[in-house]
Amino acid sequence: MPQFQYKGRSARGDVVTGRLEADSAEQVAGQLFNTGVTPIEIGPASAAAIEVKSLFDFRSKPSDDDLILFTRQLYALVKAGVPIIRSLKSLGESTRNPGLSGALTEVVQSLESGRDFGYGLSRHPHIFSSLYVAMVRVGESSGRMEESLMQLYDHLQREKKTAKQVKSALRYPAMVLVAIAIAMLVLTGFVIPAFSAVFDQLQGRLPLPTRIIVAISDFVRGYWYLIALATAIGSVSFMMWKNTERGRYLWHRTLFRIPRLGGIILRASLARFARAFSMTYRAGVPLIQALTLVSKAVDNDFLGEKVLQIRNGVERGESLSRTAIAAGLFTPLVIQMLQVGEETGNVDEMLDEVGDYYEREVDYDIANISAIIEPVLIVAMGGMVLVLALGVFLPMWEIYSLALKK
């Protein structure tokens, strides 16, 4: 949903400015009038300003455990029948994280001014992801906030477990690569230059591979500050580009195309799609509205666009399975389950089966991720060893040959 920047006057005549998320400028004006603000100017918010603000937001970000605990506690309070505003106030006062506490205070203020819960969360993207906000909106639209919060809790738990498994699987390969990098640094910084000095004394010439390594070493030692600056500028530029609408879309599409790992990411995204679609369909949310919500809940702009293509096809009167085939991204399993669900009237149950299947697949793949990375690691290690061998042993043989000639 687009953001609009506004300028207006409060009931006391004070100038107020800010940003609101809405479908149109007219909707923004209506929200402002409802809160006692008379709009003066309303226009689209600068995407660059939004992204820079998000990128350099240094407020205390809650940990995964903080967010998981908050979601579980909110679920318990909502299930017990405690009003949402009272629940958020209580959790905001009890949480130890100042960033989360401040965000909840602003969400409460947003709710008290008449806005919905999802809108209040969407104003804090550094804490609540687009998936989190979309799932809350699904719960609001369907009247099943408890179920939505429980699904979010389960999702956050799975994400934490997956991250822990990935870190565990990558620990050994990372240690190996760091050790090789240190060895190359020592050899190119100290050992190879020593060969160069010896060759100068013996009036010999370094072999081509060694000269290349020495040239690289000299360049790094002479211009390390420029390399560090270029790396920093490149990293920040990449993050800013990735946070733009176009950059995020291209990045999410690229993730699916990474060899081996892209398949894992796709299955995890399809599991999210199946879970969110199943919940909205079961809750009786109108199909067009449900697909719009699901397109944001998948947390991947490329897959979200494919979901919107399905929505457009359904608006034209086509079936879910037919438009899913035309989208060109959904697996045969998803398409077959949609076809069976449409024939039997149990689309939600079929989608739950898809979610369960892909979640098991992702868990298995993550547990065996080291087997996926191992061939890449072997090739990288082989290349590094070859470079070191050519750079070190060739000059040693040359020195030995020159010493014999002397």
Buried (B, 14 or more C-beta within 10 A) or exposed (E): BBBBBBBBBEEEEEEBEEBBBBEEBEBBBEBBEEBEBEBEEBEEBEBEEBBBEBEEEEBBBBEEEBBBBBBBBBBBBBEEEBEBBEBBBBBBEEBEBEBBBBBBBBBBEBBEBEBBBBBBBBBBBBBBBBBBBBBBBBBBBBEBBBBBBBBBBBBBBBBBEBEEBEEEBBEEBEEEBEEBEEBBEEBBEEBBBEBBEBBEEBEBEBBEBBBBBBEBBBEEEEEEEEEEEEEEEEEEEEEBBBBBEEBBBBBBBEBBEEEEBBBBBBBBBBBBBBBBBBBBBBBEBEBEBBBBBBBBBBBBBBBBBBBBBBBBBBEEEBBBBBBBBBBEBBBEBBBEBBBBBBEEEBBBBBBBBBBEBBBEBBBEBBEEBBEBBEEEBEEBBEEBEEBBEBBBEBBEEBBEEBEEEE
